[in-house]
Amino acid sequence: MSLVVLGGGRIRGSSHPNQTPFPLSHSHSSTLSPIQLLKPFFPALSFHRPVSSFPPKNLTISERNSSVLRAQNIDYKSEKQRSLESMDSKKDSTELNRELYLDIEPYSTGFLKVSDLHTIYWEQSGNPNGHPVVFLHGGPGGGTSPNNRKFFDPAFYRIILFDQRGAGKSTPHACLVENTTWDLVNDIEKLREHLQIPEWQVFGGSWGSTLALAYCQSHPEKVTGLVLRGIFLLRKKEIDWFYEGGAAAIFPDAWESFRDLIPDNERGCFIEAYHKRLNSDDKDIQNAAAKAWTKWEMMTAHLHPNEENIKKGDDDMFSLAFARIENHYFVNKGFFPTDSFLLDNVEKIKHINTVIVQGRYDVCCPMMSAWDLHRAWPEAELIVVPDAGHSANEPGIAAELVAANEKLKSIIKGNAC
């Protein structure tokens, strides 16, 4: 199990050479700190003094024979495990880059017809001969932006972005027909084949993490590594938290505008009430509902409000696609056969090198989902950013996403030697 808590302290499964463990004698429990008192409940974890720098200079990657990211149980170590940890220490001596890369332009763009109705926009940037990575945007319906390219080293990665059905530059705009999770999974495969890519790394946040898990579970043999952010498993309790009043306890001011568009007699289910308006024949009703829906999410996506992000709600084109497609997927429960489908199928992808980045104060996709995924998939590394909400553009999250790609880059380079 690998868990990294950044900031005031770290909880992880393998020790760092610059950190001194707390004494763990329970006979002096009255003088122990809260961190020390947790030791009896988590015997497989080690607890260390707070690190002196933030963010930490490096993160340990422990390996099994399959190179899965994991942690060692520090209480019982074989000679082989000790040898691996020594190797890890040497690997981690080089500090990982955590700075976003500079703006770059695509070297090729195009449109791929994926059905009789839908055509998706795609682009490639970075190194044409580099390791392929596909970026899966959020929403669904959010589309891609030039900033998405900056998480990846353009000298190493062949960076592929595409707009999912109905989003961004893809056509028809905001269309809900033939628009399901499994249509998108098939589109990803069609794009991979169109670009003649044998296998690639997958990167997705928020809804993109949902789609990434669905795709990887469907085509695990095509995936070389996985980076996930702001975990969203599209379960009923997650939808209810954000759209039926849970998150309103934290953002009551933002919630009022979302709530007040719906009359009292329809507030038993906001998802259904908005579905009715987002599919109205009256374009004014559609646009009003789309703006209210979009602004609610944009106002809650950052730990500190981001005015530029909130203004997206005023963009008719963006908000219509964002709200209509999101609501369509949520009304249909993500088109998954069961509420726990993605968790139930984690076994199919446990061999894939994976890093999960989660903001501690993510209101849109609360940490409970990342934690549930972590418990089901202890081989993946979970990084909790203590001073962040949901957005990939928050400094702490952006830094850890870049670092996650750097880790996978190092593994790929190591395997090529």
N, C-alpha and C positions, 0 to 999 in steps of 0.2 A: 504494500500500500504506500503510495507516495502523495503526501499532502504538504504543501508549502503555504504558510500564512505569512505574508509580507508585513513589514511595518514594525510594531512594537515588539514582536517576537515571532519565532518560527516554530511550527510543529511539523516535524518531518520524520521519516523513517530511517534516515541514515545520518551519522554525525558529521559535522563540519570541522575541519582541523583548527579553525580559529574560534571555536565556541567551546566553552567549558560547561559540562552538564551540571545542573543543580544537584545537590545532595538529595537523596530520595528516602531518607530515614523517616518512617512514619511515627517514630516515638516522640518527635518534636512537632507534631502536626499543628499545635496551637500557634507556632511561629512561622508556619509555612505560607508561602504565597498562594494565590488561587491557582497559578499554573502548576505548582508542586502538588497541590491537593488533587489535581486531575490524574496524576500518575496511576493510582490504584485502579482507575476506571479504564485506562488506556495502556495496559502493560506492554503492548507491542510498539509503542511510540516512545521517542526520546524527547525530552524537554530541555531547551537550551536558553541561556541568557539572551536578552535582546542583542541583536547585532548592532554594531556601531554606525553602519551606513545604511541609507535607504535610497533606492532599492538595493537589495543585496548584490554583491559583486558577481556572484555566480550561483548557479543552482546545480546540484549534483544529479547526474543521470546514472542510475544503477542499471545494470544489464542482466538479463537472463540470456541463455544461449540464443534466443530468438530476437534479442536486442529490444525487448519490450521495456518501456520506461516504467520503473518501479522503485520501491525502496527495500532496503534490507531490514530484517528484524535484528536489532542490535544485540539482543540478548543471547542469540545462538548463532554463531558464525562458523562456517566451515573454512578450511584453508582456501578453498576455491573462492568463496565469497570475499574473504579478506584480500585476495589477489585482485579480484574485480574492483573492489573499492579503491585499492591503490591505483589501479589504472584510471578509474573515474577521477580521482583527485588530480592526476596529471592532466587529464583532458580538460578539467574545469579550471586549470591554472590560467588559461587564456580567457579573459573577460568577454562575455557575450555582448554583442552590440544590442542596445535597447533604443537607439535613436531611429526615428522614421527616416526612410530613404528620401532622396530628393525627387521632385516631380519629374515624371518622364512621360513621353508620348507613345502611343501604340505604334508598332511597326507594321501591323496589319489589322484590318477590321473587315467585317462582313455580316451578312445575314444568312441564316440557315432556316430553310423551310422544314419545320418538324412535323407538320400535319397539313391537311388540306386547308385548314383555317389559320394556323399560327406560324409566324416567322419570328425567330429570335435574333437579336443583335449580339455579336460577339466581337472581342478584340484580343490582341496579343501584344505584350510589351516585354521589355527586359531582353534576355539573351535568347535568340531564336534556337540556339543549340543547348540551352540550359535545361535544368530539371523542371518538368512541367508541374504547375500548381494551378488548380482551379478555385476561384473565389465564388462562394455562394452567398448572395446578398440576403438581407433580412426583409421583413414584412410578414408574409409574402406581399409583394407589390412595391417594395421599396426601390428597386433598381440599383444600378451601380453608379459610382462616381469616380473621377480621376484620383481622388485621395486613396481609394482602395488599393492602388498599385504600390503605395509607399510602405506597406508592411513587409515587402519582400526585397531581398537583395537582387537588383536588376542584372548584376554581373553573373549571378548563379542561376536564378530562376527564369524560366519561360512562363510568364504570368498571363493566365487566361481569365478574363472577366466576361460574363454574359448577363443579359437582362432576361429574367424568367418570363414566362408567358404573361402577356398583358401589361408588363412593367417597363419603365424606361423607354428605350427606343424600339422595343419589340412591338409587333402588331398582331392583331388589332388591340388598340389601347384599352386597358381596364376590362378586357373581355373575360367573362366567367365560364364560357362554354369550353368544354374540353380542357379544363384547367383544374387539375388535381395533383396531389403529391406524386402519384405514380406516373402521371404525364411528365412532370418535371424530372423525375428520376430517369425516365426514358430519354428525355431531351439531353440530359448530361451525357449519357452514353452515345447518343447520336453525334453530339458535338465532339466528344473524344475521338470517335471513329472518323469524323469529317476532318479533323486536324491531324489524323494519323499518329495519335499518341497511344503507345502500348499501355502505359500506366501513369498515374499522376498522384501528387499530393493534393489533399482536399482541405479547404479552409472555409469555415462558416461560423457566423455569429447570430444569436437571437433565432429568428426563423431559419437562418442559414445553418444553425447547428442542428435543427430538426431535420432539414433536408439532407444535410451531410450524413447524419446517422442513418437515415432511410436509404440513401444512395450506397453508403459503405456496406450496410447490411445486405443490400441486394447484389452488390458487385465487389466483394472484399478483395478479390484477386486483382482488381485494377487499381488498388489504393496503396501507395508507398508510405504514407504518413498522414496524420490528421491533427488539425488545430481547431479547437472549438472555443467559442466565447459566449457568455450570457446564455446558459443552457435553457432551452425551451423544449419540453417533451410533449407539449400540446395535450396535457391531461385536463380533465374537467376542473380540478382544483386550481390549476394555474390560470385558466380562463376566468373562473369565478373570482379569483383574487384581483385580477386587473380590471375586469369589465363589469363586475357585479357588486362593487363597493368596498372590497378589501383595501386596495391601494388608496382609496379615498380617505382613509384614516391618516395617511401621511401627506397627501396633497388635496385637502378639502377645497382649497381655493380653485385649483385646476379642475377638480371633479364637478363643481357646480355648473360650469358651462356645458360639460358633457351630459350631465344629468338633466339639466333644465330644457334641453331640446326635446325631451321625451315627456309626454303628459303623465300625470300620476298613475292613471289606470293601466299604463303599459310598462311601468318600472319593475315589474316582477321578473323581467328578463331583458336586460338592455341589449344583449346580442341580437335577439329576435326583433326588438323594436327598431334597432338600427338597420337590420337586414331589410326590413320592410321599406325604409326610407331610401337606403342606398340602391334599391332596385325599383324605385318609383318611376313612373313614366314622366313625372314632372322634374325637369332638369334642375330647377331651383331647389326643390326638396332634396334631390340627390346631392347637389353641391353643398348645401347647408349641413347635411348629415356628414358628408365626407370631410368638411373642414373641422367640424366639432370632434369627430373621431380622431383625425390626424393630430390636431392640436393637443388632445388629451395625452397621446403617447409622446409627442415631442416635448411637452412640458414636464414629463416625468422621466425622461431618458437619461438625464445627467444628474449627478450629485448636486452640482451647482447649476441653476438654470442657464441655458445656452440660447440667447436670443436668435442667433442665426438659424439654429435648429428649429425653434418654435415657428419662425416665419415660413417654414415649409408648408404649414397648415393653410397659409393664404394662397398657395399656388394651386389653382384649380386642377391643372393636369396631374400634378404629383398627388394631391390629396385624393382625387377621385380613384386613381389606380390603387393607391395605398389602402384606402378605407374599404373599397369594394372587394378587393381580392383578399385582404386580411379577413374581413367579416365572412366572406364566402367559405374560406377554409375553416374558420372557427365554428360556424354554424354546422359544418359537416364533420366536425371533430377530427380535422386533419386527414380525413379519408383513411384513417387507420381502423383496422377491424376491432381492436380493443383499446381501452384507455391506457394500458401499460405496454403497448406494443413495442416501442423502442427499447424500453428496459428489458423486456422479455427476450429480445433478440441480440443482446449485447454479446453473448457467447460467440457469435459469428465473427466479431471484429476484435476480440481480445488480443490477437497477435499483432495488431497494427500499432506502431509507435504513435502515441497520442499525448497531447498536452491540452488541458482544459484551463481556460482563464475565466475567472468569475469575479465581478465586483461585489464586495461585501454588502453594499447598500443598493443593489440592483432592485428597483421597485417593479420594473416591467417584467423581468424574469427572475423572481426571487431565488436566493441561493439554495433553497430547499431542493430545487431540481438538480442543480450541479452536485449537491451532496448525495442525492439519491443515485445519480449516475455514478458518482465516485464509489459509493458503497457496492453497487452492482459490478463495477469495473475498477477494482483497486490497482490493476496493472497500469492504468492511465495516470498521468501526473496532474493533480489539481492544484492550481495556483490561485489563491484568494487575495485580491487586491483590496486593502483595508480602507482606502480613501477614494472609492470609486462607486459609481452607479452602474448604468447599463451600457452606455455608448462606447463603441470601440475607439472613439476619438478622445476620450478622457485620457489625460497623460499617463496615469499608472497602468491602465489597461493597454493602451497603445504600446507602451514600453515592453510589457510582458508578451504581447502578441508578436512583436518583432523578435524578441528573445526566443520565443517558442519556434519560430521559423529558423532561427539561427541554430538551435539545438538539432532540429531535424536535418538541416543542411550538413551539420557536422557528422551526423550518423550516415547520411548518404555518401559523403566524401570518404568516411572511414570504410564503408562497405565496398567502395570502388577501388580501394588500395589493394 
